[in-house]
Amino acid sequence: MRAKIVRIGNSQGVRIPKPLLLRSGLSGEVEIDAQDDQIVIRAARRPREDWDAAFVRMSESGDDVLLDGDTRALPRTVLMLESCEVGTDIEHVTSP
């Protein structure tokens, strides 16, 4: 299917025919990327959208253990300092 690049305000764009949109299932927000001599339009992904399934797989395979080990034995000050942002004035750190 051919289309023309047209002026839309101060930009340029392509009007996508309705049958093509229906066939693609695209609507709402999309991601646009330029690759070589083509422009690729795909459905916008939500950040972390696949995390639930990944957590289930990790749990089933026994791969959901803490990498830092058990932090309950660490002194409270160490845990507080680990949660501070870089550059935090240590004198002003208070217990949560």
C-alpha positions as CSV (number, residue, x, y, z in Angstrom):
1,M,0.0,0.0,0.0
2,R,1.4,3.4,-0.9
3,A,1.0,6.6,1.0
4,K,2.3,10.2,0.7
5,I,4.3,12.1,3.3
6,V,2.2,15.2,4.0
7,R,2.6,18.4,6.0
8,I,0.8,18.3,9.4
9,G,1.3,21.6,11.1
10,N,5.0,22.2,11.4
11,S,5.8,18.5,11.0
12,Q,5.3,15.9,8.3
13,G,3.5,12.7,8.6
14,V,1.7,9.8,6.9
15,R,-2.0,9.2,7.1
16,I,-2.5,5.5,7.8
17,P,-5.5,4.0,6.0
18,K,-8.1,2.6,8.4
19,P,-7.9,-1.0,6.9
20,L,-4.2,-1.0,7.6
21,L,-4.7,0.1,11.2
22,L,-7.5,-2.5,11.7
23,R,-5.2,-5.2,10.3
24,S,-2.3,-4.2,12.5
25,G,-4.4,-3.9,15.7
26,L,-2.5,-0.6,16.6
27,S,-4.3,2.1,18.5
28,G,-3.5,4.8,21.0
29,E,0.1,5.2,21.9
30,V,2.8,3.7,19.6
31,E,6.6,3.6,19.4
32,I,8.3,4.9,16.3
33,D,11.8,4.0,15.2
34,A,13.9,4.6,12.1
35,Q,15.9,1.6,10.8
36,D,17.9,2.1,7.7
37,D,15.5,3.3,5.0
38,Q,12.3,2.4,6.9
39,I,10.2,3.8,9.7
40,V,8.9,1.1,12.1
41,I,5.7,1.7,14.1
42,R,4.8,-0.8,16.9
43,A,2.5,-0.9,19.9
44,A,4.0,1.0,22.9
45,R,5.1,-1.4,25.6
46,R,4.5,-0.7,29.2
47,P,7.5,-0.6,31.4
48,R,7.8,-3.9,33.4
49,E,4.8,-5.4,31.7
50,D,6.4,-8.9,31.6
51,W,7.7,-8.8,35.2
52,D,4.8,-10.8,36.7
53,A,5.4,-13.8,34.4
54,A,9.2,-13.5,34.9
55,F,8.7,-13.6,38.7
56,V,6.5,-16.7,38.5
57,R,9.2,-18.4,36.3
58,M,11.9,-17.4,38.8
59,S,10.0,-18.8,41.7
60,E,9.2,-22.0,39.9
61,S,12.9,-22.5,39.1
62,G,14.1,-21.6,42.6
63,D,15.9,-18.5,41.2
64,D,14.2,-16.0,43.5
65,V,16.6,-15.8,46.4
66,L,18.2,-12.7,47.8
67,L,21.6,-12.1,46.2
68,D,22.8,-10.2,49.3
69,G,21.8,-13.0,51.6
70,D,19.8,-12.5,54.7
71,T,20.0,-8.8,55.6
72,R,18.1,-9.2,58.9
73,A,21.4,-9.8,60.7
74,L,23.0,-6.5,59.5
75,P,23.0,-3.5,61.9
76,R,20.2,-1.1,61.2
77,T,22.6,1.7,60.3
78,V,24.1,-0.3,57.5
79,L,20.7,-0.9,56.0
80,M,19.9,2.8,56.3
81,L,23.1,3.9,54.6
82,E,22.5,1.4,51.7
83,S,19.1,3.1,51.1
84,C,20.6,6.7,51.0
85,E,21.2,8.5,47.7
86,V,24.8,9.2,46.7
87,G,25.9,12.5,48.3
88,T,23.4,12.3,51.3
89,D,24.7,14.1,54.4
90,I,25.1,11.2,56.8
91,E,24.5,13.5,59.8
92,H,20.9,14.1,58.6
93,V,20.0,10.4,58.0
94,T,17.1,9.5,60.3
95,S,15.5,6.2,61.1
96,P,12.5,5.4,58.9
